[in-house]
Amino acid sequence: MSPNGCTGVPNGGTTPSGRSYSFLGACNSHDLCYGFSGSSQTHCDQTFLSNLYQICDDEFGSAATVLGLPNVARASCRIHAGAMGIGVTIVGAPWFNQALNDSVCNQFNDAHDQNNC
């Protein structure tokens, strides 16, 4: 399983003020989690959402307000993150199952090759 970014959606976004952010690293980590046979889809998806929210907080601060005003950049980033988190939870099962199958097959093939079968 090779990570391929945020499949089917942009790898990041832009806030109303024009500041951009990238979710590429979180998407790639999510892909790798799906391909690891010891993880559940729920674990991968929850970790993904947590990572997305952390990117927003790192980029735009963890406070919901700044000087008494709404932190619009953080809010828009976190809305995008939440939508992506819901998306993988709803439609991620086929990709998770395929990645899990690929992982098991690769482990079998590696063992098969090592034993000269």
CNS distance restraints for C-alpha pairs under 8 A (distance, minus, plus):
assign (resid   1 and name CA) (resid  31 and name CA) 7.59 0.50 0.50
assign (resid   1 and name CA) (resid  32 and name CA) 6.85 0.50 0.50
assign (resid   1 and name CA) (resid  35 and name CA) 5.52 0.50 0.50
assign (resid   1 and name CA) (resid  99 and name CA) 6.34 0.50 0.50
assign (resid   1 and name CA) (resid 102 and name CA) 6.95 0.50 0.50
assign (resid   1 and name CA) (resid 103 and name CA) 6.96 0.50 0.50
assign (resid   2 and name CA) (resid  31 and name CA) 7.31 0.50 0.50
assign (resid   2 and name CA) (resid  32 and name CA) 7.06 0.50 0.50
assign (resid   3 and name CA) (resid  27 and name CA) 7.78 0.50 0.50
assign (resid   3 and name CA) (resid  28 and name CA) 4.81 0.50 0.50
assign (resid   3 and name CA) (resid  29 and name CA) 7.36 0.50 0.50
assign (resid   3 and name CA) (resid  31 and name CA) 5.13 0.50 0.50
assign (resid   3 and name CA) (resid  32 and name CA) 6.08 0.50 0.50
assign (resid   4 and name CA) (resid  27 and name CA) 7.84 0.50 0.50
assign (resid   4 and name CA) (resid  28 and name CA) 6.24 0.50 0.50
assign (resid   4 and name CA) (resid  31 and name CA) 7.27 0.50 0.50
assign (resid   5 and name CA) (resid  11 and name CA) 6.47 0.50 0.50
assign (resid   5 and name CA) (resid  24 and name CA) 5.36 0.50 0.50
assign (resid   5 and name CA) (resid  25 and name CA) 7.50 0.50 0.50
assign (resid   5 and name CA) (resid  27 and name CA) 5.16 0.50 0.50
assign (resid   5 and name CA) (resid  28 and name CA) 5.12 0.50 0.50
assign (resid   5 and name CA) (resid  31 and name CA) 7.74 0.50 0.50
assign (resid   6 and name CA) (resid  10 and name CA) 6.35 0.50 0.50
assign (resid   6 and name CA) (resid  11 and name CA) 5.23 0.50 0.50
assign (resid   6 and name CA) (resid  23 and name CA) 7.60 0.50 0.50
assign (resid   6 and name CA) (resid  24 and name CA) 6.39 0.50 0.50
assign (resid   6 and name CA) (resid  27 and name CA) 5.13 0.50 0.50
assign (resid   6 and name CA) (resid  28 and name CA) 7.30 0.50 0.50
assign (resid  11 and name CA) (resid  22 and name CA) 5.89 0.50 0.50
assign (resid  11 and name CA) (resid  23 and name CA) 5.33 0.50 0.50
assign (resid  11 and name CA) (resid  24 and name CA) 5.10 0.50 0.50
assign (resid  11 and name CA) (resid  27 and name CA) 7.71 0.50 0.50
assign (resid  12 and name CA) (resid  20 and name CA) 7.34 0.50 0.50
assign (resid  12 and name CA) (resid  21 and name CA) 5.48 0.50 0.50
assign (resid  12 and name CA) (resid  22 and name CA) 4.09 0.50 0.50
assign (resid  12 and name CA) (resid  23 and name CA) 4.98 0.50 0.50
assign (resid  12 and name CA) (resid  24 and name CA) 6.88 0.50 0.50
assign (resid  13 and name CA) (resid  20 and name CA) 5.63 0.50 0.50
assign (resid  13 and name CA) (resid  21 and name CA) 5.59 0.50 0.50
assign (resid  13 and name CA) (resid  22 and name CA) 6.62 0.50 0.50
assign (resid  13 and name CA) (resid  77 and name CA) 7.51 0.50 0.50
assign (resid  13 and name CA) (resid  80 and name CA) 7.93 0.50 0.50
assign (resid  14 and name CA) (resid  18 and name CA) 5.60 0.50 0.50
assign (resid  14 and name CA) (resid  19 and name CA) 5.41 0.50 0.50
assign (resid  14 and name CA) (resid  20 and name CA) 4.16 0.50 0.50
assign (resid  14 and name CA) (resid  21 and name CA) 6.32 0.50 0.50
assign (resid  14 and name CA) (resid  77 and name CA) 7.93 0.50 0.50
assign (resid  15 and name CA) (resid  19 and name CA) 5.28 0.50 0.50
assign (resid  15 and name CA) (resid  20 and name CA) 6.24 0.50 0.50
assign (resid  15 and name CA) (resid  72 and name CA) 7.83 0.50 0.50
assign (resid  15 and name CA) (resid  73 and name CA) 5.31 0.50 0.50
assign (resid  15 and name CA) (resid  76 and name CA) 6.15 0.50 0.50
assign (resid  15 and name CA) (resid  77 and name CA) 6.79 0.50 0.50
assign (resid  16 and name CA) (resid  72 and name CA) 7.65 0.50 0.50
assign (resid  16 and name CA) (resid  73 and name CA) 6.83 0.50 0.50
assign (resid  16 and name CA) (resid  76 and name CA) 7.67 0.50 0.50
assign (resid  17 and name CA) (resid  73 and name CA) 7.11 0.50 0.50
assign (resid  19 and name CA) (resid  73 and name CA) 7.70 0.50 0.50
assign (resid  21 and name CA) (resid  56 and name CA) 7.73 0.50 0.50
assign (resid  21 and name CA) (resid  59 and name CA) 7.25 0.50 0.50
assign (resid  21 and name CA) (resid  77 and name CA) 7.85 0.50 0.50
assign (resid  22 and name CA) (resid  55 and name CA) 7.97 0.50 0.50
assign (resid  23 and name CA) (resid  27 and name CA) 6.14 0.50 0.50
assign (resid  23 and name CA) (resid  52 and name CA) 6.54 0.50 0.50
assign (resid  23 and name CA) (resid  55 and name CA) 7.30 0.50 0.50
assign (resid  24 and name CA) (resid  28 and name CA) 6.12 0.50 0.50
assign (resid  25 and name CA) (resid  29 and name CA) 6.17 0.50 0.50
assign (resid  26 and name CA) (resid  30 and name CA) 6.08 0.50 0.50
assign (resid  26 and name CA) (resid  48 and name CA) 6.22 0.50 0.50
assign (resid  26 and name CA) (resid  51 and name CA) 5.95 0.50 0.50
assign (resid  26 and name CA) (resid  52 and name CA) 6.32 0.50 0.50
assign (resid  27 and name CA) (resid  31 and name CA) 6.25 0.50 0.50
assign (resid  27 and name CA) (resid  48 and name CA) 7.30 0.50 0.50
assign (resid  28 and name CA) (resid  32 and name CA) 6.33 0.50 0.50
assign (resid  29 and name CA) (resid  33 and name CA) 6.14 0.50 0.50
assign (resid  29 and name CA) (resid  48 and name CA) 7.64 0.50 0.50
assign (resid  30 and name CA) (resid  34 and name CA) 6.26 0.50 0.50
assign (resid  30 and name CA) (resid  44 and name CA) 6.17 0.50 0.50
assign (resid  30 and name CA) (resid  45 and name CA) 7.27 0.50 0.50
assign (resid  30 and name CA) (resid  47 and name CA) 7.81 0.50 0.50
assign (resid  30 and name CA) (resid  48 and name CA) 5.76 0.50 0.50
assign (resid  31 and name CA) (resid  35 and name CA) 6.42 0.50 0.50
assign (resid  32 and name CA) (resid  36 and name CA) 6.37 0.50 0.50
assign (resid  33 and name CA) (resid  39 and name CA) 6.61 0.50 0.50
assign (resid  33 and name CA) (resid  44 and name CA) 5.69 0.50 0.50
assign (resid  34 and name CA) (resid  39 and name CA) 7.05 0.50 0.50
assign (resid  34 and name CA) (resid  40 and name CA) 7.76 0.50 0.50
assign (resid  34 and name CA) (resid  41 and name CA) 6.76 0.50 0.50
assign (resid  34 and name CA) (resid  44 and name CA) 6.51 0.50 0.50
assign (resid  34 and name CA) (resid  95 and name CA) 7.74 0.50 0.50
assign (resid  34 and name CA) (resid  96 and name CA) 5.28 0.50 0.50
assign (resid  34 and name CA) (resid  99 and name CA) 5.83 0.50 0.50
assign (resid  34 and name CA) (resid 100 and name CA) 6.62 0.50 0.50
assign (resid  35 and name CA) (resid  96 and name CA) 7.37 0.50 0.50
assign (resid  35 and name CA) (resid  99 and name CA) 4.71 0.50 0.50
assign (resid  35 and name CA) (resid 100 and name CA) 5.48 0.50 0.50
assign (resid  35 and name CA) (resid 102 and name CA) 7.41 0.50 0.50
assign (resid  35 and name CA) (resid 103 and name CA) 5.78 0.50 0.50
assign (resid  36 and name CA) (resid  99 and name CA) 7.90 0.50 0.50
assign (resid  36 and name CA) (resid 100 and name CA) 6.83 0.50 0.50
assign (resid  36 and name CA) (resid 103 and name CA) 6.61 0.50 0.50
assign (resid  37 and name CA) (resid 100 and name CA) 5.66 0.50 0.50
assign (resid  37 and name CA) (resid 103 and name CA) 6.27 0.50 0.50
assign (resid  37 and name CA) (resid 104 and name CA) 6.91 0.50 0.50
assign (resid  39 and name CA) (resid  43 and name CA) 6.45 0.50 0.50
assign (resid  39 and name CA) (resid  44 and name CA) 6.74 0.50 0.50
assign (resid  40 and name CA) (resid  44 and name CA) 6.32 0.50 0.50
assign (resid  41 and name CA) (resid  45 and name CA) 5.99 0.50 0.50
assign (resid  41 and name CA) (resid  92 and name CA) 7.98 0.50 0.50
assign (resid  41 and name CA) (resid  93 and name CA) 7.36 0.50 0.50
assign (resid  41 and name CA) (resid  96 and name CA) 6.42 0.50 0.50
assign (resid  42 and name CA) (resid  46 and name CA) 6.02 0.50 0.50
assign (resid  42 and name CA) (resid  89 and name CA) 7.60 0.50 0.50
assign (resid  43 and name CA) (resid  47 and name CA) 6.07 0.50 0.50
assign (resid  44 and name CA) (resid  48 and name CA) 6.04 0.50 0.50
assign (resid  45 and name CA) (resid  49 and name CA) 6.28 0.50 0.50
assign (resid  45 and name CA) (resid  85 and name CA) 6.74 0.50 0.50
assign (resid  45 and name CA) (resid  88 and name CA) 6.59 0.50 0.50
assign (resid  45 and name CA) (resid  89 and name CA) 6.31 0.50 0.50
assign (resid  46 and name CA) (resid  50 and name CA) 6.23 0.50 0.50
assign (resid  46 and name CA) (resid  85 and name CA) 7.67 0.50 0.50
assign (resid  47 and name CA) (resid  51 and name CA) 6.10 0.50 0.50
assign (resid  48 and name CA) (resid  52 and name CA) 6.21 0.50 0.50
assign (resid  48 and name CA) (resid  85 and name CA) 6.97 0.50 0.50
assign (resid  49 and name CA) (resid  53 and name CA) 6.23 0.50 0.50
assign (resid  49 and name CA) (resid  81 and name CA) 6.72 0.50 0.50
assign (resid  49 and name CA) (resid  82 and name CA) 6.90 0.50 0.50
assign (resid  49 and name CA) (resid  84 and name CA) 7.67 0.50 0.50
assign (resid  49 and name CA) (resid  85 and name CA) 5.09 0.50 0.50
assign (resid  50 and name CA) (resid  54 and name CA) 6.16 0.50 0.50
assign (resid  51 and name CA) (resid  55 and name CA) 6.25 0.50 0.50
assign (resid  52 and name CA) (resid  56 and name CA) 6.51 0.50 0.50
assign (resid  52 and name CA) (resid  78 and name CA) 7.63 0.50 0.50
assign (resid  52 and name CA) (resid  81 and name CA) 5.48 0.50 0.50
assign (resid  53 and name CA) (resid  57 and name CA) 6.26 0.50 0.50
assign (resid  53 and name CA) (resid  77 and name CA) 7.99 0.50 0.50
assign (resid  53 and name CA) (resid  78 and name CA) 5.89 0.50 0.50
assign (resid  53 and name CA) (resid  81 and name CA) 6.26 0.50 0.50
assign (resid  53 and name CA) (resid  82 and name CA) 7.94 0.50 0.50
assign (resid  54 and name CA) (resid  58 and name CA) 5.94 0.50 0.50
assign (resid  55 and name CA) (resid  59 and name CA) 6.00 0.50 0.50
assign (resid  56 and name CA) (resid  60 and name CA) 5.83 0.50 0.50
assign (resid  56 and name CA) (resid  61 and name CA) 7.36 0.50 0.50
assign (resid  56 and name CA) (resid  62 and name CA) 7.93 0.50 0.50
assign (resid  56 and name CA) (resid  74 and name CA) 5.84 0.50 0.50
assign (resid  56 and name CA) (resid  77 and name CA) 5.65 0.50 0.50
assign (resid  56 and name CA) (resid  78 and name CA) 6.12 0.50 0.50
assign (resid  57 and name CA) (resid  61 and name CA) 4.61 0.50 0.50
assign (resid  57 and name CA) (resid  62 and name CA) 4.52 0.50 0.50
assign (resid  57 and name CA) (resid  63 and name CA) 7.91 0.50 0.50
assign (resid  57 and name CA) (resid  74 and name CA) 6.65 0.50 0.50
assign (resid  58 and name CA) (resid  62 and name CA) 7.08 0.50 0.50
assign (resid  59 and name CA) (resid  74 and name CA) 7.85 0.50 0.50
assign (resid  60 and name CA) (resid  71 and name CA) 7.94 0.50 0.50
assign (resid  60 and name CA) (resid  73 and name CA) 6.38 0.50 0.50
assign (resid  60 and name CA) (resid  74 and name CA) 5.20 0.50 0.50
assign (resid  61 and name CA) (resid  74 and name CA) 6.94 0.50 0.50
assign (resid  62 and name CA) (resid  74 and name CA) 7.73 0.50 0.50
assign (resid  63 and name CA) (resid  71 and name CA) 7.17 0.50 0.50
assign (resid  64 and name CA) (resid  70 and name CA) 6.14 0.50 0.50
assign (resid  64 and name CA) (resid  71 and name CA) 5.35 0.50 0.50
assign (resid  64 and name CA) (resid  74 and name CA) 7.32 0.50 0.50
assign (resid  64 and name CA) (resid  75 and name CA) 7.37 0.50 0.50
assign (resid  65 and name CA) (resid  69 and name CA) 5.15 0.50 0.50
assign (resid  65 and name CA) (resid  70 and name CA) 4.36 0.50 0.50
assign (resid  65 and name CA) (resid  71 and name CA) 4.76 0.50 0.50
assign (resid  66 and name CA) (resid  70 and name CA) 6.28 0.50 0.50
assign (resid  66 and name CA) (resid  71 and name CA) 5.80 0.50 0.50
assign (resid  71 and name CA) (resid  75 and name CA) 6.22 0.50 0.50
assign (resid  72 and name CA) (resid  76 and name CA) 6.01 0.50 0.50
assign (resid  73 and name CA) (resid  77 and name CA) 6.22 0.50 0.50
assign (resid  74 and name CA) (resid  78 and name CA) 6.05 0.50 0.50
assign (resid  75 and name CA) (resid  79 and name CA) 6.10 0.50 0.50
assign (resid  76 and name CA) (resid  80 and name CA) 6.31 0.50 0.50
assign (resid  77 and name CA) (resid  81 and name CA) 6.15 0.50 0.50
assign (resid  78 and name CA) (resid  82 and name CA) 5.99 0.50 0.50
assign (resid  79 and name CA) (resid  83 and name CA) 6.26 0.50 0.50
assign (resid  80 and name CA) (resid  84 and name CA) 6.31 0.50 0.50
assign (resid  81 and name CA) (resid  85 and name CA) 6.15 0.50 0.50
assign (resid  82 and name CA) (resid  86 and name CA) 6.18 0.50 0.50
assign (resid  83 and name CA) (resid  87 and name CA) 6.06 0.50 0.50
assign (resid  84 and name CA) (resid  88 and name CA) 6.38 0.50 0.50
assign (resid  85 and name CA) (resid  89 and name CA) 6.40 0.50 0.50
assign (resid  86 and name CA) (resid  90 and name CA) 6.16 0.50 0.50
assign (resid  87 and name CA) (resid  91 and name CA) 5.98 0.50 0.50
assign (resid  87 and name CA) (resid  92 and name CA) 7.33 0.50 0.50
assign (resid  88 and name CA) (resid  92 and name CA) 4.51 0.50 0.50
assign (resid  88 and name CA) (resid  93 and name CA) 7.97 0.50 0.50
assign (resid  89 and name CA) (resid  93 and name CA) 7.59 0.50 0.50
assign (resid  92 and name CA) (resid  96 and name CA) 6.04 0.50 0.50
assign (resid  93 and name CA) (resid  97 and name CA) 5.98 0.50 0.50
assign (resid  94 and name CA) (resid  98 and name CA) 6.10 0.50 0.50
assign (resid  95 and name CA) (resid  99 and name CA) 6.00 0.50 0.50
assign (resid  96 and name CA) (resid 100 and name CA) 6.02 0.50 0.50
assign (resid  97 and name CA) (resid 101 and name CA) 6.07 0.50 0.50
assign (resid  98 and name CA) (resid 102 and name CA) 6.07 0.50 0.50
assign (resid  99 and name CA) (resid 103 and name CA) 6.06 0.50 0.50
assign (resid 100 and name CA) (resid 104 and name CA) 6.26 0.50 0.50
assign (resid 101 and name CA) (resid 105 and name CA) 6.12 0.50 0.50
assign (resid 102 and name CA) (resid 106 and name CA) 6.01 0.50 0.50
assign (resid 103 and name CA) (resid 107 and name CA) 6.21 0.50 0.50
assign (resid 104 and name CA) (resid 108 and name CA) 6.21 0.50 0.50
assign (resid 105 and name CA) (resid 109 and name CA) 6.04 0.50 0.50
assign (resid 106 and name CA) (resid 110 and name CA) 6.04 0.50 0.50
assign (resid 107 and name CA) (resid 111 and name CA) 6.28 0.50 0.50
assign (resid 108 and name CA) (resid 112 and name CA) 5.93 0.50 0.50
assign (resid 109 and name CA) (resid 113 and name CA) 6.00 0.50 0.50
assign (resid 110 and name CA) (resid 114 and name CA) 6.16 0.50 0.50
assign (resid 111 and name CA) (resid 115 and name CA) 6.30 0.50 0.50
assign (resid 112 and name CA) (resid 116 and name CA) 6.44 0.50 0.50
assign (resid 112 and name CA) (resid 117 and name CA) 5.56 0.50 0.50
assign (resid 113 and name CA) (resid 117 and name CA) 6.27 0.50 0.50
